[in-house]
C-alpha cells in the first residue's frame, strides 16, 4: 500500500555497500525501510543526510504491513533542525533517547498521539537553549504512552512503589524510593518542558533521577536493556 506519512528517524544501519536499513516512528506506527543505493555516488534522489537520528521527514512509502522491510518512494525534510545536530549536549541526548525508543517501541500499530508527542518534544529540544534536564521529563512522559505513568502524589506520601507505579504513605515491601529520591521524582510530575528547563538540578541530582527512571522502565518492561549511550550522557552532563 502506498501511503504518505510523517516519519521520525530512530536508527540507521548500513546494509551491504551502498544501502541503509532505517527504522522510523511514523504516523502509521513503527516501520523499517530498505533505502537502496543511497550511499552510492550515483544516487541523486535520496541523500544520507535525510536519515540522521531524529530527522523529521515526510515520506511517500510502500508499506507492506507484513513485518518485512518497506520502501520509500519519495522523501523530504519537513522540519530542518538548527541546533540539534551540532550541539554536543543536544546530540548526546538525542543518541540516548533514540536508543531508548528503539528499545521500548515495539508495536507497529498507528498511534498518532504518541507521534505528536515525539515530534513536539524533539522540536522543543532543537529550539531551546537550556536542555540539560530534557531527557528526564521526556522519559517520564513516555511512560504515559507505554502504560505505566506514575499516579498523582499526595503531599504526605513518603514512598513511591516502583513496581506498582504509585505513591503511598506506607512503606512498600520492596522496589521503592523515599527521601531525596522521592522529592526529585515528585518535582517533575505534571510539569512541562519549559518548567523543567528552569529547574536547577546539579549533576548528582540529575544522575539520581535518571537512575530512578531507568530502574522504573526496567521493572515495567521485561525486555528493557540499559542503554549503552548512558555513559556518554553521564560524561557530557557531569
Residue frames as qw, qx, qy, qz and C-alpha x, y, z in Angstrom:
[[0.000, 0.887, 0.462, 0.000, 0.00, 0.00, 0.00],
 [0.396, 0.357, -0.016, 0.845, 1.37, 3.43, -0.98],
 [0.355, -0.826, -0.422, 0.118, 0.98, 5.90, 1.89],
 [0.249, 0.639, -0.172, 0.707, 2.11, 9.44, 2.69],
 [0.675, -0.665, -0.307, 0.089, 3.17, 9.98, 6.28],
 [0.048, -0.864, 0.413, -0.286, 5.46, 11.95, 8.55],
 [0.936, -0.066, -0.288, 0.194, 8.37, 9.94, 9.98],
 [0.299, -0.870, 0.376, -0.113, 10.98, 10.34, 12.72],
 [0.711, 0.402, -0.558, 0.144, 14.29, 8.57, 12.11],
 [0.739, -0.628, 0.180, -0.164, 15.30, 6.42, 15.10],
 [0.630, -0.447, 0.569, 0.280, 18.20, 4.33, 13.76],
 [0.631, 0.688, -0.273, -0.232, 20.26, 3.76, 10.63],
 [0.728, -0.330, 0.573, 0.183, 22.28, 0.65, 9.78],
 [0.250, 0.584, -0.586, -0.504, 24.50, 0.25, 6.74],
 [0.852, 0.151, 0.478, -0.151, 23.40, -2.62, 4.51],
 [0.806, 0.362, 0.253, 0.393, 25.88, -4.04, 2.02],
 [0.523, -0.030, 0.073, 0.849, 27.98, -1.28, 0.41],
 [0.035, 0.201, 0.242, 0.949, 25.52, 1.34, -0.75],
 [0.444, -0.526, -0.527, -0.499, 22.24, 0.84, 1.10],
 [0.109, -0.250, 0.582, -0.766, 20.75, 1.61, 4.53],
 [0.390, -0.490, -0.774, -0.096, 18.16, -0.02, 6.75],
 [0.051, -0.276, 0.221, -0.934, 16.33, 2.80, 8.50],
 [0.249, -0.503, -0.812, 0.157, 13.90, 2.43, 11.39],
 [0.085, -0.277, -0.025, -0.957, 11.38, 5.24, 11.82],
 [0.098, 0.467, 0.760, -0.442, 8.44, 6.03, 14.02],
 [0.032, -0.191, -0.491, -0.850, 5.74, 7.25, 11.65],
 [0.493, -0.026, 0.170, -0.853, 2.14, 8.40, 11.83],
 [0.823, 0.056, -0.409, -0.390, 1.36, 4.83, 10.74],
 [0.900, -0.422, 0.105, -0.020, 3.42, 3.25, 13.55],
 [0.424, -0.633, 0.580, 0.289, 6.91, 1.80, 13.82],
 [0.840, 0.535, 0.059, -0.066, 8.34, 0.98, 10.36],
 [0.540, -0.470, 0.513, 0.472, 11.64, -0.26, 8.92],
 [0.608, 0.761, 0.003, -0.224, 12.79, 0.69, 5.43],
 [0.743, -0.068, 0.390, 0.540, 15.40, -0.51, 2.98],
 [0.217, 0.907, -0.068, -0.355, 16.93, 2.53, 1.28],
 [0.866, 0.163, 0.318, 0.349, 18.68, 1.08, -1.75],
 [0.618, 0.435, 0.176, 0.631, 21.75, 2.77, -3.24],
 [0.158, -0.973, -0.156, -0.059, 21.57, 5.87, -1.04],
 [0.543, -0.692, 0.292, 0.376, 25.33, 5.69, -0.28],
 [0.700, 0.271, 0.434, 0.499, 26.24, 5.40, -3.95],
 [0.186, -0.362, 0.156, 0.900, 27.79, 8.39, -5.71],
 [0.037, -0.218, -0.688, -0.691, 25.17, 7.92, -8.41],
 [0.141, -0.630, -0.745, 0.166, 22.30, 8.46, -6.00],
 [0.078, 0.255, 0.108, 0.958, 20.62, 11.80, -6.69],
 [0.452, -0.547, -0.464, -0.530, 17.10, 11.36, -5.38],
 [0.729, -0.656, -0.194, -0.033, 17.88, 10.40, -1.76],
 [0.251, 0.701, -0.470, 0.474, 20.65, 11.73, 0.47],
 [0.604, -0.125, -0.695, 0.369, 22.28, 10.04, 3.50],
 [0.039, 0.141, -0.360, 0.922, 21.75, 13.28, 5.47],
 [0.577, -0.309, -0.282, -0.701, 17.99, 12.61, 5.40],
 [0.846, -0.247, -0.459, -0.109, 18.50, 9.62, 7.68],
 [0.228, 0.321, -0.606, 0.691, 20.33, 11.08, 10.67],
 [0.260, -0.378, -0.823, 0.334, 18.78, 10.36, 14.08],
 [0.031, 0.621, 0.532, -0.575, 15.55, 12.27, 14.80],
 [0.022, 0.086, -0.427, -0.900, 15.36, 13.85, 11.34],
 [0.446, 0.450, 0.560, -0.534, 11.72, 14.76, 10.75],
 [0.073, -0.089, 0.742, 0.660, 10.67, 13.55, 7.32],
 [0.687, 0.363, 0.244, -0.581, 7.62, 13.49, 5.14],
 [0.162, -0.265, 0.883, 0.352, 7.70, 10.36, 3.02],
 [0.810, 0.225, -0.127, -0.527, 5.74, 8.50, 0.39],
 [0.155, -0.403, 0.901, -0.053, 6.31, 4.83, 1.08],
 [0.716, -0.006, -0.588, -0.377, 5.21, 1.35, 0.10],
 [0.394, -0.355, 0.677, -0.510, 4.03, -0.24, 3.35],
 [0.489, 0.062, -0.820, -0.291, 3.60, -3.96, 3.04],
 [0.619, -0.393, 0.254, -0.631, 2.30, -4.40, 6.62],
 [0.949, 0.003, -0.304, -0.085, 3.76, -7.90, 6.82],
 [0.718, -0.653, 0.194, 0.147, 6.61, -7.27, 9.26],
 [0.778, 0.125, 0.239, 0.567, 9.21, -7.07, 6.49],
 [0.292, -0.344, 0.095, 0.888, 11.18, -4.13, 5.14],
 [0.357, 0.823, 0.405, -0.176, 9.28, -1.30, 3.48],
 [0.542, 0.182, 0.311, 0.759, 10.43, 1.04, 0.70],
 [0.017, 0.726, 0.181, -0.663, 10.45, 4.83, 0.44],
 [0.549, 0.574, 0.470, 0.385, 9.48, 6.29, -2.91],
 [0.174, 0.756, 0.033, 0.630, 9.80, 9.99, -2.01],
 [0.601, -0.485, -0.391, 0.501, 11.45, 11.79, 0.92],
 [0.181, 0.684, -0.034, 0.706, 11.69, 15.37, 2.10],
 [0.335, -0.178, -0.584, 0.718, 12.65, 17.02, 5.39],
 [0.148, -0.759, -0.496, -0.394, 9.58, 18.82, 6.74],
 [0.373, -0.926, 0.033, -0.049, 11.34, 20.41, 9.73],
 [0.675, 0.452, -0.362, 0.457, 15.07, 21.12, 9.38],
 [0.672, -0.639, -0.217, 0.306, 16.83, 21.03, 12.75],
 [0.202, 0.918, -0.164, 0.301, 19.03, 24.02, 13.56],
 [0.173, -0.738, 0.571, -0.314, 20.98, 23.17, 16.71],
 [0.910, -0.239, 0.266, -0.209, 20.31, 19.51, 17.49],
 [0.930, 0.297, -0.073, 0.202, 22.88, 18.02, 15.05],
 [0.482, 0.610, -0.293, 0.557, 25.71, 20.40, 16.02],
 [0.384, -0.675, 0.350, -0.524, 25.22, 20.97, 19.76],
 [0.363, 0.252, -0.880, 0.176, 27.17, 18.22, 21.60],
 [0.265, -0.002, 0.711, -0.651, 24.79, 18.27, 24.58],
 [0.689, 0.278, 0.119, -0.658, 21.65, 18.02, 22.44],
 [0.663, 0.374, -0.590, -0.269, 23.09, 15.40, 20.09],
 [0.136, 0.208, -0.910, 0.331, 24.14, 13.28, 23.09],
 [0.484, 0.139, 0.541, -0.673, 20.61, 13.49, 24.46],
 [0.710, 0.379, -0.219, -0.552, 19.28, 12.53, 21.01],
 [0.452, 0.340, -0.824, -0.036, 21.56, 9.49, 20.80],
 [0.096, -0.064, 0.854, -0.507, 20.49, 8.33, 24.26],
 [0.559, 0.257, 0.383, -0.689, 16.76, 8.81, 23.66],
 [0.649, 0.386, -0.467, -0.459, 16.90, 7.17, 20.24],
 [0.287, 0.215, -0.925, 0.127, 18.41, 4.09, 21.87],
 [0.300, 0.110, 0.706, -0.632, 15.63, 4.11, 24.48],
 [0.633, 0.355, 0.040, -0.687, 12.93, 4.42, 21.82],
 [0.549, 0.340, -0.715, -0.268, 14.36, 1.60, 19.71],
 [0.090, 0.120, -0.921, 0.361, 14.34, -0.48, 22.89],
 [0.249, 0.236, 0.701, -0.625, 10.78, 0.23, 24.03],
 [0.573, 0.411, -0.024, -0.708, 8.71, 0.89, 20.89],
 [0.313, -0.096, 0.931, 0.164, 7.65, -2.50, 19.57],
 [0.472, 0.538, 0.659, -0.233, 4.14, -2.08, 18.21],
 [0.252, 0.068, 0.553, 0.791, 3.62, -1.35, 14.53],
 [0.048, 0.729, 0.679, 0.069, 0.06, -0.10, 15.01],
 [0.141, 0.617, 0.133, 0.763, -0.78, 3.54, 14.33],
 [0.432, -0.651, -0.461, 0.421, -0.55, 5.86, 17.36],
 [0.273, 0.727, 0.168, 0.607, -0.96, 9.46, 16.26],
 [0.441, -0.886, -0.024, -0.140, -0.93, 10.78, 19.85],
 [0.783, -0.419, 0.214, 0.406, 2.49, 9.24, 20.53],
 [0.603, 0.390, 0.267, 0.643, 3.80, 10.52, 17.20],
 [0.010, -0.888, -0.137, -0.438, 2.67, 14.05, 18.06],
 [0.629, -0.766, 0.083, 0.100, 4.39, 13.84, 21.46],
 [0.783, -0.134, 0.265, 0.546, 7.70, 12.74, 19.92],
 [0.417, 0.600, 0.281, 0.622, 7.57, 15.38, 17.19],
 [0.217, -0.922, -0.102, -0.305, 6.70, 18.19, 19.62],
 [0.729, -0.633, 0.119, 0.229, 9.38, 17.12, 22.11],
 [0.741, 0.015, 0.270, 0.615, 12.20, 16.97, 19.56],
 [0.240, 0.736, 0.215, 0.596, 11.31, 20.35, 18.08],
 [0.449, -0.887, -0.012, -0.109, 11.34, 21.77, 21.63],
 [0.804, -0.370, 0.192, 0.423, 14.80, 20.23, 22.17],
 [0.600, 0.350, 0.282, 0.662, 16.05, 21.84, 18.98],
 [0.086, 0.759, 0.227, 0.604, 14.67, 25.31, 19.68],
 [0.507, -0.846, -0.026, -0.163, 15.53, 25.83, 23.37],
 [0.320, 0.702, -0.542, 0.332, 18.93, 26.58, 24.90],
 [0.299, -0.436, 0.712, -0.462, 18.57, 25.01, 28.36],
 [0.835, 0.079, -0.373, -0.398, 18.12, 21.28, 27.79],
 [0.129, 0.415, -0.851, 0.294, 20.22, 19.53, 30.46],
 [0.392, 0.011, 0.763, -0.514, 17.07, 18.16, 32.13],
 [0.589, 0.245, -0.308, -0.706, 15.10, 17.46, 28.95],
 [0.490, 0.132, -0.847, -0.162, 15.70, 13.70, 28.85],
 [0.030, 0.050, 0.832, -0.552, 14.37, 13.27, 32.40],
 [0.491, 0.327, 0.328, -0.738, 10.92, 14.67, 31.64],
 [0.542, 0.337, -0.559, -0.530, 10.93, 13.05, 28.20],
 [0.294, 0.080, -0.950, 0.064, 11.36, 9.61, 29.78],
 [0.193, 0.211, 0.714, -0.639, 8.74, 10.24, 32.46],
 [0.531, 0.384, 0.030, -0.755, 6.20, 11.46, 29.90],
 [0.414, 0.275, -0.780, -0.381, 6.97, 8.50, 27.63],
 [0.029, 0.053, 0.957, -0.285, 5.57, 6.18, 30.31],
 [0.502, 0.323, 0.291, -0.748, 2.11, 7.68, 29.63],
 [0.658, 0.428, -0.360, -0.505, 2.16, 6.08, 26.18],
 [0.385, 0.263, -0.884, 0.035, 3.67, 2.83, 27.42],
 [0.675, -0.414, -0.499, -0.351, 1.02, 2.40, 30.12],
 [0.699, -0.395, -0.473, 0.363, 2.81, 2.95, 33.43],
 [0.086, 0.614, -0.115, 0.776, 2.81, 6.67, 34.19],
 [0.239, -0.084, -0.736, 0.628, 3.03, 7.24, 37.99],
 [0.219, -0.749, -0.624, -0.052, -0.09, 8.01, 39.99],
 [0.012, 0.787, -0.033, 0.616, -0.58, 11.56, 41.22],
 [0.478, -0.031, -0.650, 0.590, 1.31, 12.08, 44.51],
 [0.393, -0.844, -0.322, -0.173, -0.28, 13.43, 47.69],
 [0.016, 0.849, -0.330, 0.412, 1.55, 15.89, 49.92],
 [0.582, -0.578, 0.503, -0.272, 2.03, 13.42, 52.76],
 [0.977, 0.200, -0.080, 0.007, 3.14, 10.48, 50.61],
 [0.392, -0.773, 0.487, 0.104, 6.54, 9.29, 51.83],
 [0.514, -0.206, 0.784, 0.279, 7.22, 6.47, 49.38],
 [0.616, 0.480, -0.272, -0.562, 6.94, 5.59, 45.71],
 [0.779, -0.045, 0.625, -0.014, 6.40, 1.97, 44.76],
 [0.094, 0.512, -0.609, -0.598, 8.41, 1.46, 41.57],
 [0.137, 0.076, 0.970, 0.188, 6.76, -1.88, 40.85],
 [0.162, 0.628, 0.744, -0.161, 3.19, -0.61, 41.19],
 [0.235, 0.401, 0.309, 0.830, 3.79, 2.93, 39.92],
 [0.321, -0.797, -0.352, -0.371, 2.07, 4.66, 42.82],
 [0.083, 0.462, -0.471, 0.746, 2.87, 6.93, 45.75],
 [0.668, -0.504, -0.533, -0.126, 1.88, 5.94, 49.27],
 [0.341, -0.787, 0.292, -0.422, 2.15, 6.93, 52.91],
 [0.859, -0.367, 0.349, -0.069, 3.03, 3.39, 53.96],
 [0.081, -0.630, 0.720, 0.279, 6.37, 1.77, 53.12],
 [0.877, 0.276, -0.256, -0.298, 6.15, -0.88, 50.36],
 [0.921, -0.291, 0.233, 0.113, 7.88, -4.22, 50.88],
 [0.646, -0.171, 0.430, 0.607, 10.36, -3.79, 48.01],
 [0.379, 0.362, 0.478, 0.704, 11.32, -1.71, 44.96],
 [0.097, -0.922, -0.373, -0.028, 10.56, 1.69, 46.43],
 [0.422, 0.334, -0.156, 0.829, 12.18, 5.10, 46.82],
 [0.365, -0.839, -0.388, 0.109, 11.90, 7.70, 49.57],
 [0.484, -0.600, 0.023, 0.636, 13.68, 10.78, 50.95],
 [0.025, -0.596, 0.320, 0.736, 15.65, 12.83, 48.42],
 [0.118, 0.025, 0.857, 0.502, 14.92, 10.41, 45.58],
 [0.093, 0.634, 0.765, -0.066, 11.20, 10.76, 46.22],
 [0.006, -0.783, -0.143, 0.605, 11.44, 14.56, 46.29],
 [0.092, -0.371, 0.587, 0.714, 13.25, 14.56, 42.94],
 [0.086, 0.278, 0.889, 0.353, 10.63, 12.37, 41.29],
 [0.038, 0.738, 0.607, -0.293, 7.74, 14.39, 42.71],
 [0.090, -0.638, 0.073, 0.761, 9.32, 17.59, 41.37],
 [0.062, 0.246, -0.628, -0.736, 8.87, 16.57, 37.73],
 [0.152, 0.419, 0.895, 0.008, 5.39, 15.02, 37.92],
 [0.167, 0.797, 0.571, -0.101, 2.86, 17.02, 35.92],
 [0.089, -0.760, 0.130, 0.631, 5.16, 19.74, 34.58],
 [0.729, 0.674, 0.118, 0.018, 6.08, 20.71, 31.01],
 [0.790, 0.209, -0.003, 0.577, 9.41, 21.13, 29.21],
 [0.108, 0.770, -0.062, 0.625, 9.51, 24.88, 29.83],
 [0.620, -0.728, 0.110, -0.271, 9.25, 24.26, 33.57],
 [0.931, -0.242, 0.086, 0.260, 11.92, 21.58, 33.73],
 [0.613, 0.521, -0.043, 0.592, 14.37, 23.76, 31.81],
 [0.131, -0.792, 0.169, -0.572, 14.22, 26.21, 34.73],
 [0.858, -0.512, -0.016, -0.046, 14.95, 23.59, 37.39],
 [0.128, 0.808, -0.548, 0.174, 18.41, 23.92, 38.85],
 [0.978, -0.200, 0.049, 0.021, 19.39, 20.26, 39.25],
 [0.139, -0.747, 0.629, 0.164, 23.06, 19.65, 39.91],
 [0.478, 0.377, -0.753, -0.250, 24.85, 16.75, 38.20],
 [0.015, -0.085, 0.943, -0.322, 24.36, 14.41, 41.18],
 [0.485, 0.297, 0.509, -0.646, 20.61, 15.06, 41.40],
 [0.608, 0.471, -0.317, -0.555, 20.20, 14.69, 37.67],
 [0.348, 0.308, -0.883, -0.074, 22.01, 11.35, 37.77],
 [0.225, 0.050, 0.839, -0.492, 19.93, 10.11, 40.73],
 [0.592, 0.396, 0.260, -0.652, 16.70, 10.91, 38.93],
 [0.558, 0.462, -0.557, -0.406, 17.89, 9.32, 35.69],
 [0.131, 0.202, -0.961, 0.135, 18.83, 6.12, 37.54],
 [0.413, 0.208, 0.660, -0.592, 15.36, 6.03, 39.12],
 [0.642, 0.478, -0.052, -0.598, 13.70, 6.35, 35.71],
 [0.422, 0.408, -0.782, -0.207, 15.92, 3.67, 34.17],
 [0.078, -0.042, 0.938, -0.334, 15.06, 1.33, 37.06],
 [0.523, 0.332, 0.406, -0.672, 11.37, 2.18, 36.63],
 [0.621, 0.464, -0.398, -0.491, 11.49, 1.27, 32.93],
 [0.264, 0.314, -0.912, 0.006, 13.33, -1.98, 33.66],
 [0.264, 0.072, 0.827, -0.491, 10.71, -3.07, 36.21],
 [0.577, 0.451, 0.339, -0.591, 7.80, -2.46, 33.82],
 [0.695, 0.587, -0.291, -0.297, 9.33, -3.64, 30.55],
 [0.908, -0.263, 0.319, 0.069, 10.74, -7.19, 30.78],
 [0.817, 0.344, 0.185, 0.424, 12.89, -6.83, 27.65],
 [0.039, 0.992, -0.085, 0.084, 14.29, -3.41, 28.58],
 [0.825, 0.060, -0.111, 0.550, 18.06, -3.09, 28.21],
 [0.341, -0.788, -0.027, 0.512, 20.22, -0.48, 29.91],
 [0.538, 0.842, 0.011, 0.029, 21.26, 1.97, 27.14],
 [0.807, 0.022, 0.014, 0.590, 24.90, 1.76, 26.04],
 [0.266, 0.610, 0.068, 0.743, 24.88, 5.53, 25.44],
 [0.524, -0.810, -0.261, -0.043, 24.08, 6.18, 29.12],
 [0.704, -0.370, -0.001, 0.606, 27.80, 6.51, 29.90],
 [0.356, 0.341, 0.258, 0.831, 28.20, 9.17, 27.21],
 [0.245, -0.780, -0.329, -0.472, 25.30, 11.15, 28.62],
 [0.674, -0.681, -0.180, 0.223, 26.74, 10.95, 32.14],
 [0.631, -0.108, 0.100, 0.762, 30.08, 12.26, 30.87],
 [0.169, 0.536, 0.332, 0.758, 28.53, 15.16, 28.96],
 [0.368, -0.749, -0.192, -0.516, 26.46, 16.39, 31.91],
 [0.714, -0.248, -0.456, 0.471, 29.00, 15.71, 34.67]]
